[in-house]
Structure formats: structure tokens, C-alpha cells
Amino acid sequence: MDHTEAVTALESLGNDTRLTLFRELVKAGGSGLPVGKLKESLCIPGSTLSHHLAQLVSAGLVSQTREGRMIRCQADYSAMQDLVAYLTEECCANDSCC
């Protein structure tokens, strides 16, 4: 992950609703959750959910698949791990005691 991608991901997660939404998807595991279930669990209007999902998809943190009339959302664990790795790759690099 490069600096620009990290900025985009962190900016996307810097919103309370989007962070909550992403954590719900992470908690759901690899199978993800249908949009309707997300709407119910977060208690937000569909248009608001769509807006926040679009931001997370654009940042590369969430993917969506269509299953008939249903849209299923999944956290992109690889992108999440890349972001954490970017944030920690130089951890304690300037500290001689680490």
C-alpha cells in the first residue's frame, strides 16, 4: 500500500458511520452481509447506507457482489491488512531499545 492509498483508506474510515459499518463487515467474516441486514443493524436510511458503502468501496476496503436481487458486502481483509502493515512498517525504527 502506498501513501496515497493509505490516506484514502484512513479518510474513509475517519467517519463514525463508515467505521461502524466496516467493523460490522469485519465481524461478519468472509461471507459478509446483505445490504438489508446492514441497514437493519445500523438503523440508518438506505440512501445514507449507500453513500457510506460507496465511500468504502471507492477506498478499496469493501467489495460488493450481486446475488439475484440482493447485494452482499464483504470487508476486504487484504486491504485492511495492507493498511495495518503500512501503519506499522517502521514501528520503533528510530528507537534503539526496540
The first five atom37 places (N, CA, C, CB, O) and aatype in JSON, in Angstrom:
{
  "aatype": [12, 3, 8, 16, 6, 0, 19, 16, 0, 10, 6, 15, 10, 7, 2, 3, 16, 1, 10, 16, 10, 13, 1, 6, 10, 19, 11, 0, 7, 7, 15, 7, 10, 14, 19, 7, 11, 10, 11, 6, 15, 10, 4, 9, 14, 7, 15, 16, 10, 15, 8, 8, 10, 0, 5, 10, 19, 15, 0, 7, 10, 19, 15, 5, 16, 1, 6, 7, 1, 12, 9, 1, 4, 5, 0, 3, 18, 15, 0, 12, 5, 3, 10, 19, 0, 18, 10, 16, 6, 6, 4, 4, 0, 2, 3, 15, 4, 4],
  "atom_mask": [
    [1, 1, 1, 1, 1],
    [1, 1, 1, 1, 1],
    [1, 1, 1, 1, 1],
    [1, 1, 1, 1, 1],
    [1, 1, 1, 1, 1],
    [1, 1, 1, 1, 1],
    [1, 1, 1, 1, 1],
    [1, 1, 1, 1, 1],
    [1, 1, 1, 1, 1],
    [1, 1, 1, 1, 1],
    [1, 1, 1, 1, 1],
    [1, 1, 1, 1, 1],
    [1, 1, 1, 1, 1],
    [1, 1, 1, 0, 1],
    [1, 1, 1, 1, 1],
    [1, 1, 1, 1, 1],
    [1, 1, 1, 1, 1],
    [1, 1, 1, 1, 1],
    [1, 1, 1, 1, 1],
    [1, 1, 1, 1, 1],
    [1, 1, 1, 1, 1],
    [1, 1, 1, 1, 1],
    [1, 1, 1, 1, 1],
    [1, 1, 1, 1, 1],
    [1, 1, 1, 1, 1],
    [1, 1, 1, 1, 1],
    [1, 1, 1, 1, 1],
    [1, 1, 1, 1, 1],
    [1, 1, 1, 0, 1],
    [1, 1, 1, 0, 1],
    [1, 1, 1, 1, 1],
    [1, 1, 1, 0, 1],
    [1, 1, 1, 1, 1],
    [1, 1, 1, 1, 1],
    [1, 1, 1, 1, 1],
    [1, 1, 1, 0, 1],
    [1, 1, 1, 1, 1],
    [1, 1, 1, 1, 1],
    [1, 1, 1, 1, 1],
    [1, 1, 1, 1, 1],
    [1, 1, 1, 1, 1],
    [1, 1, 1, 1, 1],
    [1, 1, 1, 1, 1],
    [1, 1, 1, 1, 1],
    [1, 1, 1, 1, 1],
    [1, 1, 1, 0, 1],
    [1, 1, 1, 1, 1],
    [1, 1, 1, 1, 1],
    [1, 1, 1, 1, 1],
    [1, 1, 1, 1, 1],
    [1, 1, 1, 1, 1],
    [1, 1, 1, 1, 1],
    [1, 1, 1, 1, 1],
    [1, 1, 1, 1, 1],
    [1, 1, 1, 1, 1],
    [1, 1, 1, 1, 1],
    [1, 1, 1, 1, 1],
    [1, 1, 1, 1, 1],
    [1, 1, 1, 1, 1],
    [1, 1, 1, 0, 1],
    [1, 1, 1, 1, 1],
    [1, 1, 1, 1, 1],
    [1, 1, 1, 1, 1],
    [1, 1, 1, 1, 1],
    [1, 1, 1, 1, 1],
    [1, 1, 1, 1, 1],
    [1, 1, 1, 1, 1],
    [1, 1, 1, 0, 1],
    [1, 1, 1, 1, 1],
    [1, 1, 1, 1, 1],
    [1, 1, 1, 1, 1],
    [1, 1, 1, 1, 1],
    [1, 1, 1, 1, 1],
    [1, 1, 1, 1, 1],
    [1, 1, 1, 1, 1],
    [1, 1, 1, 1, 1],
    [1, 1, 1, 1, 1],
    [1, 1, 1, 1, 1],
    [1, 1, 1, 1, 1],
    [1, 1, 1, 1, 1],
    [1, 1, 1, 1, 1],
    [1, 1, 1, 1, 1],
    [1, 1, 1, 1, 1],
    [1, 1, 1, 1, 1],
    [1, 1, 1, 1, 1],
    [1, 1, 1, 1, 1],
    [1, 1, 1, 1, 1],
    [1, 1, 1, 1, 1],
    [1, 1, 1, 1, 1],
    [1, 1, 1, 1, 1],
    [1, 1, 1, 1, 1],
    [1, 1, 1, 1, 1],
    [1, 1, 1, 1, 1],
    [1, 1, 1, 1, 1],
    [1, 1, 1, 1, 1],
    [1, 1, 1, 1, 1],
    [1, 1, 1, 1, 1],
    [1, 1, 1, 1, 1]
  ],
  "atom_positions": [
    [[0.86, -1.17, 0.0], [0.0, 0.0, 0.0], [0.9, 1.23, 0.0], [-0.98, 0.0, 1.23], [1.87, 1.3, 0.76]],
    [[0.59, 2.18, -0.86], [1.38, 3.4, -0.87], [0.71, 4.47, -0.01], [1.58, 3.9, -2.32], [-0.39, 4.27, 0.51]],
    [[1.38, 5.59, 0.11], [0.92, 6.67, 0.98], [-0.47, 7.18, 0.57], [1.93, 7.83, 0.96], [-1.33, 7.4, 1.43]],
    [[-0.68, 7.38, -0.71], [-1.96, 7.9, -1.19], [-3.11, 6.94, -0.9], [-1.89, 8.17, -2.69], [-4.19, 7.37, -0.51]],
    [[-2.88, 5.65, -1.09], [-3.9, 4.65, -0.79], [-4.21, 4.62, 0.71], [-3.45, 3.25, -1.26], [-5.37, 4.47, 1.11]],
    [[-3.18, 4.77, 1.53], [-3.39, 4.79, 2.98], [-4.21, 6.02, 3.39], [-2.04, 4.79, 3.72], [-5.09, 5.92, 4.24]],
    [[-3.91, 7.16, 2.8], [-4.67, 8.38, 3.1], [-6.13, 8.19, 2.73], [-4.07, 9.6, 2.35], [-7.02, 8.56, 3.5]],
    [[-6.39, 7.62, 1.57], [-7.77, 7.39, 1.13], [-8.5, 6.44, 2.07], [-7.78, 6.82, -0.3], [-9.64, 6.69, 2.44]],
    [[-7.85, 5.36, 2.45], [-8.47, 4.38, 3.36], [-8.74, 5.0, 4.73], [-7.56, 3.15, 3.52], [-9.83, 4.82, 5.29]],
    [[-7.77, 5.72, 5.26], [-7.95, 6.34, 6.58], [-9.01, 7.43, 6.55], [-6.63, 6.9, 7.08], [-9.77, 7.59, 7.5]],
    [[-9.05, 8.18, 5.46], [-10.08, 9.21, 5.32], [-11.46, 8.56, 5.3], [-9.86, 10.03, 4.03], [-12.4, 9.07, 5.91]],
    [[-11.58, 7.45, 4.61], [-12.85, 6.73, 4.54], [-13.26, 6.22, 5.91], [-12.75, 5.57, 3.55], [-14.43, 6.3, 6.28]],
    [[-12.32, 5.7, 6.67], [-12.62, 5.15, 8.0], [-12.74, 6.24, 9.06], [-11.55, 4.16, 8.4], [-13.11, 5.95, 10.2]],
    [[-12.43, 7.48, 8.7], [-12.47, 8.59, 9.64], [-13.86, 9.14, 9.89], [0.0, 0.0, 0.0], [-14.01, 10.21, 10.48]],
    [[-14.87, 8.43, 9.47], [-16.26, 8.82, 9.69], [-16.89, 7.78, 10.61], [-17.06, 8.93, 8.33], [-16.71, 6.58, 10.41]],
    [[-17.62, 8.23, 11.62], [-18.19, 7.33, 12.61], [-19.05, 6.24, 11.98], [-19.01, 8.12, 13.6], [-18.91, 5.06, 12.33]],
    [[-19.92, 6.61, 11.07], [-20.81, 5.63, 10.44], [-20.03, 4.64, 9.6], [-21.86, 6.33, 9.59], [-20.3, 3.44, 9.66]],
    [[-19.07, 5.12, 8.83], [-18.3, 4.22, 7.97], [-17.42, 3.28, 8.8], [-17.44, 5.02, 7.0], [-17.25, 2.12, 8.44]],
    [[-16.85, 3.79, 9.89], [-16.05, 2.92, 10.74], [-16.92, 1.84, 11.37], [-15.34, 3.74, 11.83], [-16.52, 0.68, 11.44]],
    [[-18.09, 2.21, 11.83], [-19.03, 1.23, 12.4], [-19.44, 0.21, 11.35], [-20.28, 1.94, 12.97], [-19.48, -0.99, 11.62]],
    [[-19.73, 0.67, 10.16], [-20.12, -0.2, 9.06], [-19.0, -1.16, 8.71], [-20.51, 0.63, 7.82], [-19.24, -2.36, 8.54]],
    [[-17.77, -0.66, 8.6], [-16.63, -1.52, 8.28], [-16.42, -2.56, 9.37], [-15.36, -0.68, 8.09], [-16.16, -3.73, 9.07]],
    [[-16.52, -2.16, 10.62], [-16.34, -3.11, 11.73], [-17.42, -4.19, 11.71], [-16.35, -2.37, 13.08], [-17.14, -5.34, 12.05]],
    [[-18.64, -3.84, 11.33], [-19.71, -4.84, 11.21], [-19.34, -5.86, 10.14], [-21.06, -4.17, 10.86], [-19.56, -7.06, 10.32]],
    [[-18.79, -5.38, 9.04], [-18.42, -6.29, 7.96], [-17.22, -7.16, 8.35], [-18.1, -5.51, 6.69], [-17.16, -8.33, 7.99]],
    [[-16.28, -6.59, 9.08], [-15.14, -7.37, 9.56], [-15.63, -8.46, 10.5], [-14.1, -6.46, 10.26], [-15.19, -9.6, 10.43]],
    [[-16.55, -8.09, 11.38], [-17.1, -9.04, 12.34], [-17.87, -10.16, 11.64], [-18.01, -8.31, 13.34], [-17.89, -11.29, 12.12]],
    [[-18.49, -9.84, 10.52], [-19.31, -10.82, 9.79], [-18.47, -11.93, 9.15], [-20.12, -10.12, 8.7], [-18.99, -13.01, 8.88]],
    [[-17.2, -11.68, 8.93], [-16.36, -12.7, 8.3], [-16.4, -12.64, 6.79], [0.0, 0.0, 0.0], [-16.95, -11.7, 6.2]],
    [[-15.83, -13.64, 6.18], [-15.68, -13.68, 4.72], [-16.97, -13.7, 3.94], [0.0, 0.0, 0.0], [-16.99, -13.28, 2.78]],
    [[-18.05, -14.2, 4.54], [-19.32, -14.24, 3.81], [-19.98, -12.87, 3.73], [-20.27, -15.23, 4.47], [-20.88, -12.67, 2.91]],
    [[-19.55, -11.94, 4.57], [-20.12, -10.59, 4.52], [-21.57, -10.54, 4.97], [0.0, 0.0, 0.0], [-22.07, -11.45, 5.63]],
    [[-22.22, -9.45, 4.61], [-23.62, -9.25, 4.98], [-24.39, -8.62, 3.83], [-23.73, -8.38, 6.24], [-23.84, -7.82, 3.07]],
    [[-25.67, -8.97, 3.7], [-26.5, -8.29, 2.71], [-26.74, -6.84, 3.13], [-27.85, -9.03, 2.53], [-26.75, -6.53, 4.32]],
    [[-26.92, -5.98, 2.15], [-27.16, -4.57, 2.42], [-28.36, -4.39, 3.37], [-27.41, -3.81, 1.11], [-28.3, -3.56, 4.27]],
    [[-29.42, -5.16, 3.18], [-30.6, -5.06, 4.04], [-30.28, -5.33, 5.5], [0.0, 0.0, 0.0], [-30.81, -4.67, 6.39]],
    [[-29.43, -6.3, 5.74], [-29.03, -6.64, 7.11], [-28.2, -5.51, 7.72], [-28.24, -7.96, 7.14], [-28.36, -5.18, 8.89]],
    [[-27.32, -4.93, 6.92], [-26.54, -3.79, 7.39], [-27.44, -2.62, 7.76], [-25.52, -3.37, 6.33], [-27.24, -1.96, 8.78]],
    [[-28.42, -2.38, 6.91], [-29.36, -1.28, 7.15], [-30.09, -1.48, 8.48], [-30.38, -1.17, 6.0], [-30.25, -0.54, 9.26]],
    [[-30.53, -2.71, 8.73], [-31.22, -3.03, 9.98], [-30.31, -2.88, 11.18], [-31.78, -4.45, 9.92], [-30.69, -2.28, 12.19]],
    [[-29.11, -3.43, 11.09], [-28.23, -3.43, 12.26], [-27.71, -2.03, 12.59], [-27.06, -4.36, 12.03], [-27.46, -1.73, 13.76]],
    [[-27.55, -1.18, 11.59], [-27.06, 0.18, 11.84], [-28.18, 1.19, 12.04], [-26.18, 0.62, 10.69], [-27.94, 2.31, 12.49]],
    [[-29.41, 0.8, 11.7], [-30.57, 1.69, 11.86], [-30.36, 3.03, 11.14], [-30.85, 1.95, 13.35], [-30.55, 4.1, 11.72]],
    [[-29.97, 2.94, 9.86], [-29.81, 4.14, 9.06], [-30.6, 4.0, 7.77], [-28.31, 4.42, 8.77], [-30.83, 2.88, 7.31]],
    [[-31.02, 5.11, 7.18], [-31.76, 5.05, 5.92], [-30.92, 4.43, 4.8], [-32.23, 6.45, 5.51], [-29.69, 4.53, 4.81]],
    [[-31.58, 3.82, 3.86], [-30.9, 3.17, 2.74], [-30.02, 4.1, 1.95], [0.0, 0.0, 0.0], [-28.93, 3.72, 1.53]],
    [[-30.47, 5.33, 1.73], [-29.66, 6.28, 0.95], [-28.38, 6.64, 1.69], [-30.47, 7.56, 0.65], [-27.32, 6.81, 1.07]],
    [[-28.46, 6.77, 3.0], [-27.27, 7.05, 3.8], [-26.31, 5.87, 3.76], [-27.66, 7.37, 5.26], [-25.1, 6.06, 3.62]],
    [[-26.85, 4.68, 3.89], [-26.02, 3.48, 3.82], [-25.33, 3.38, 2.47], [-26.87, 2.22, 4.08], [-24.13, 3.09, 2.4]],
    [[-26.06, 3.62, 1.4], [-25.48, 3.57, 0.05], [-24.32, 4.54, -0.09], [-26.55, 3.87, -1.01], [-23.28, 4.21, -0.67]],
    [[-24.49, 5.74, 0.43], [-23.44, 6.76, 0.37], [-22.18, 6.27, 1.08], [-23.93, 8.09, 1.0], [-21.08, 6.36, 0.54]],
    [[-22.34, 5.75, 2.29], [-21.19, 5.31, 3.06], [-20.55, 4.06, 2.46], [-21.6, 5.03, 4.5], [-19.33, 3.94, 2.46]],
    [[-21.35, 3.15, 1.96], [-20.8, 1.97, 1.29], [-19.98, 2.37, 0.06], [-21.92, 1.0, 0.88], [-18.91, 1.82, -0.19]],
    [[-20.49, 3.33, -0.7], [-19.78, 3.79, -1.9], [-18.4, 4.34, -1.53], [-20.61, 4.87, -2.62], [-17.43, 4.12, -2.26]],
    [[-18.31, 5.04, -0.41], [-17.03, 5.57, 0.04], [-16.05, 4.44, 0.39], [-17.22, 6.49, 1.25], [-14.87, 4.5, 0.04]],
    [[-16.56, 3.43, 1.09], [-15.71, 2.3, 1.48], [-15.28, 1.46, 0.27], [-16.45, 1.42, 2.48], [-14.15, 0.98, 0.21]],
    [[-16.19, 1.3, -0.68], [-15.85, 0.57, -1.91], [-14.81, 1.35, -2.7], [-17.13, 0.34, -2.79], [-13.85, 0.77, -3.2]],
    [[-14.99, 2.66, -2.8], [-14.05, 3.51, -3.53], [-12.66, 3.48, -2.9], [-14.57, 4.96, -3.57], [-11.65, 3.55, -3.6]],
    [[-12.6, 3.36, -1.58], [-11.32, 3.29, -0.87], [-10.7, 1.9, -0.95], [-11.51, 3.68, 0.59], [-9.56, 1.7, -0.52]],
    [[-11.43, 0.93, -1.5], [-10.91, -0.42, -1.66], [-11.0, -1.26, -0.4], [0.0, 0.0, 0.0], [-10.34, -2.3, -0.31]],
    [[-11.79, -0.83, 0.57], [-11.91, -1.55, 1.83], [-13.08, -2.53, 1.85], [-12.06, -0.58, 2.96], [-13.12, -3.44, 2.68]],
    [[-14.02, -2.35, 0.93], [-15.23, -3.19, 0.87], [-15.48, -3.58, -0.57], [-16.47, -2.44, 1.47], [-15.26, -2.79, -1.49]],
    [[-15.93, -4.81, -0.76], [-16.37, -5.25, -2.09], [-17.84, -5.62, -2.01], [-15.51, -6.46, -2.6], [-18.36, -5.93, -0.93]],
    [[-18.5, -5.6, -3.14], [-19.92, -5.94, -3.21], [-20.12, -6.95, -4.33], [-20.79, -4.68, -3.44], [-19.5, -6.86, -5.39]],
    [[-21.02, -7.91, -4.08], [-21.4, -8.86, -5.1], [-22.91, -8.93, -5.16], [-20.78, -10.26, -4.83], [-23.6, -8.87, -4.13]],
    [[-23.42, -9.06, -6.36], [-24.86, -9.17, -6.54], [-25.24, -10.64, -6.55], [-25.32, -8.48, -7.86], [-24.63, -11.45, -7.25]],
    [[-26.25, -10.97, -5.77], [-26.79, -12.33, -5.71], [-28.29, -12.22, -6.0], [-26.52, -13.01, -4.3], [-29.11, -12.06, -5.1]],
    [[-28.61, -12.3, -7.27], [-30.01, -12.08, -7.66], [-30.37, -10.62, -7.43], [0.0, 0.0, 0.0], [-29.77, -9.72, -8.0]],
    [[-31.36, -10.4, -6.58], [-31.77, -9.03, -6.26], [-31.06, -8.47, -5.04], [-33.27, -8.98, -6.04], [-31.23, -7.3, -4.7]],
    [[-30.26, -9.29, -4.39], [-29.59, -8.88, -3.16], [-28.13, -8.49, -3.46], [-29.64, -10.01, -2.11], [-27.48, -9.09, -4.31]],
    [[-27.65, -7.49, -2.74], [-26.25, -7.1, -2.81], [-25.6, -7.47, -1.48], [-26.08, -5.57, -3.11], [-26.06, -7.08, -0.41]],
    [[-24.52, -8.22, -1.58], [-23.78, -8.66, -0.39], [-22.47, -7.85, -0.32], [-23.49, -10.21, -0.42], [-21.78, -7.68, -1.32]],
    [[-22.16, -7.38, 0.86], [-20.95, -6.6, 1.08], [-19.97, -7.39, 1.93], [-21.27, -5.24, 1.75], [-20.36, -8.06, 2.89]],
    [[-18.7, -7.32, 1.56], [-17.65, -8.0, 2.3], [-16.51, -7.04, 2.57], [-17.16, -9.24, 1.53], [-16.14, -6.23, 1.72]],
    [[-15.96, -7.13, 3.77], [-14.74, -6.39, 4.06], [-13.61, -7.01, 3.25], [-14.41, -6.4, 5.59], [-13.55, -8.23, 3.09]],
    [[-12.73, -6.17, 2.74], [-11.55, -6.67, 2.03], [-10.43, -6.81, 3.05], [-11.14, -5.7, 0.84], [-9.74, -5.84, 3.38]],
    [[-10.26, -8.03, 3.56], [-9.29, -8.28, 4.61], [-7.86, -8.01, 4.15], [-9.4, -9.71, 5.1], [-7.02, -7.58, 4.94]],
    [[-7.59, -8.26, 2.89], [-6.26, -8.0, 2.36], [-5.95, -6.5, 2.42], [-6.15, -8.51, 0.91], [-4.85, -6.12, 2.83]],
    [[-6.91, -5.67, 2.03], [-6.72, -4.22, 2.09], [-6.56, -3.76, 3.53], [-7.9, -3.49, 1.42], [-5.75, -2.88, 3.82]],
    [[-7.33, -4.34, 4.43], [-7.24, -3.99, 5.84], [-5.85, -4.35, 6.37], [-8.35, -4.7, 6.65], [-5.23, -3.56, 7.09]],
    [[-5.37, -5.54, 6.03], [-4.04, -5.96, 6.49], [-2.94, -5.09, 5.88], [-3.8, -7.43, 6.14], [-1.95, -4.79, 6.54]],
    [[-3.12, -4.7, 4.63], [-2.15, -3.81, 3.98], [-2.1, -2.46, 4.69], [-2.5, -3.62, 2.5], [-1.02, -1.89, 4.86]],
    [[-3.25, -1.95, 5.1], [-3.29, -0.67, 5.81], [-2.59, -0.78, 7.15], [-4.74, -0.21, 6.0], [-1.79, 0.09, 7.51]],
    [[-2.87, -1.82, 7.9], [-2.21, -2.02, 9.2], [-0.7, -2.18, 8.99], [-2.8, -3.27, 9.93], [0.09, -1.62, 9.76]],
    [[-0.3, -2.92, 7.98], [1.12, -3.11, 7.7], [1.78, -1.77, 7.34], [1.32, -4.12, 6.55], [2.9, -1.5, 7.78]],
    [[1.09, -0.94, 6.56], [1.63, 0.36, 6.2], [1.84, 1.21, 7.45], [0.7, 1.08, 5.21], [2.85, 1.9, 7.59]],
    [[0.87, 1.17, 8.36], [0.94, 1.98, 9.57], [2.04, 1.51, 10.52], [-0.4, 1.96, 10.28], [2.57, 2.31, 11.29]],
    [[2.37, 0.24, 10.47], [3.33, -0.3, 11.44], [4.68, -0.68, 10.84], [2.73, -1.51, 12.09], [5.56, -1.14, 11.56]],
    [[4.87, -0.49, 9.54], [6.08, -0.98, 8.89], [7.37, -0.36, 9.45], [6.0, -0.72, 7.42], [8.42, -0.99, 9.39]],
    [[7.3, 0.83, 9.97], [8.5, 1.45, 10.53], [8.37, 1.66, 12.03], [8.79, 2.78, 9.83], [8.98, 2.57, 12.59]],
    [[7.59, 0.83, 12.65], [7.37, 0.94, 14.1], [8.71, 0.87, 14.84], [6.42, -0.18, 14.59], [9.48, -0.07, 14.65]],
    [[8.95, 1.83, 15.65], [10.15, 1.9, 16.5], [11.44, 1.97, 15.69], [10.2, 0.7, 17.43], [12.51, 1.66, 16.23]],
    [[11.39, 2.36, 14.43], [12.58, 2.4, 13.59], [13.65, 3.37, 14.14], [12.19, 2.81, 12.16], [14.85, 3.15, 13.93]],
    [[13.23, 4.39, 14.83], [14.18, 5.37, 15.36], [14.42, 5.19, 16.87], [13.68, 6.77, 15.09], [15.0, 6.06, 17.51]],
    [[13.97, 4.07, 17.41], [14.11, 3.81, 18.84], [15.08, 2.65, 19.02], [12.72, 3.5, 19.5], [14.77, 1.52, 18.66]],
    [[16.23, 2.93, 19.58], [17.26, 1.91, 19.71], [16.9, 0.79, 20.7], [18.54, 2.55, 20.13], [17.54, -0.26, 20.69]],
    [[15.89, 0.99, 21.55], [15.57, -0.04, 22.54], [14.55, -1.06, 22.03], [15.04, 0.62, 23.81], [14.29, -2.04, 22.72]],
    [[13.99, -0.87, 20.87], [13.0, -1.83, 20.35], [13.66, -2.99, 19.68], [12.06, -1.15, 19.39], [12.97, -3.89, 19.19]]
  ]
}
